[in-house]
């Protein structure tokens, strides 16, 4: 769970800096730093994706996973949850709650949190979560400068959410072949590349709808094996 611990710590540190600043960060600095991090995320995704030894498994898994995710409307449902929670705590008297809920959604609702936690649990490689930590830490500075202490406490949500996924994946790793883990990692890498493109505003991709592809990769790779 090293990746999750670092991720939570990055949010605490970033929030602390944001609270000390107590004012917004110039947009041009936010933009260039986030673009630099997005490019780095894309590199990590490519490294993961290229681990596959059977591109056909990745292609089929992505196709089936995208259909399943679109049918389940994962991305849409997650956005609905975020909108409803934001509406409930949208008044100025609930600034702490607003900061906590808003930042929790940003940090926990996304492919990088899921894929990174699974990768950490299955292989012990926390590279994706380390990259996420950088992004979340920078975001925490910006969020906390305007929303205060609630942002810092979202680190608890990160620890519980990502930690649970990592522990579950770790338990499953004992019954999965190396070949299966490799193909699951590769599919996750393709998703991370998609997230990078979205972050760079090159193409908006509903990455959350692709998450079922990881499960399809496990099933197909086990049959293929």
C-alpha positions, 0 to 999 in steps of 0.5 A: 500500500505504499502508493496509497500512503504516498498519495494521501501524504501528498494531498496533506502536504499540498493542502497545507501549502494551499492553506498557507497561501490562502489565495488562488494560484495563477492559472498559467502556472496551474495549466503548465504544471498540469500539462507536464504531469499529463505528459508524464502520466501518458509515458507511464501508461505507454510503459504499462500498455507495452507489457502485453505479449498478446495485443489481441487480448488487449483489443478484445478486452477493451472492446468488450469492456467499453461496451459493458461500461457504456451499458452500465453508464459508469462515467455518467453515474459517477458524474451524477453522484458528484453533482448531487453531492455538490448540490447538497453542500453547495452553500457557503456555510458548508465550506469544509464539507464542500472542500472534503466532498469535492476533492474526494470525488476528484481524487477517488473517482477516476481510472487512475485511482482504480488502475493504480491501486490494482497494479500496486496490489497485483505487482507491487508496482506503485508507479501509477499511484506515485504519478497520481500523487504528484497530480493530486498534490498540485491539485490540493494546493489549488483546492485548499487555497480556496476551500480550506481544511476540508481538502486535507481531510480527503486524504482519509478517503484516498487511504480507505478507498485506494487501500481497499482496492490494493488489498483486494487485488493483493489477495487475488494475486495469489490465484492469478498467473503472471500472464494474466496480471501482465495483460490486466496491467497492459489494458490498464495502461491503455486506459491511463494513456486515454486519461492523459489525452483527456487531461491534455484536452486533446480528446475527451474520453469517458475513461471510467466506462473502460474500467470493465476491460480490466476484468475482461482481460483477466478472463480472456487471458486465463482462458488463453493461458 
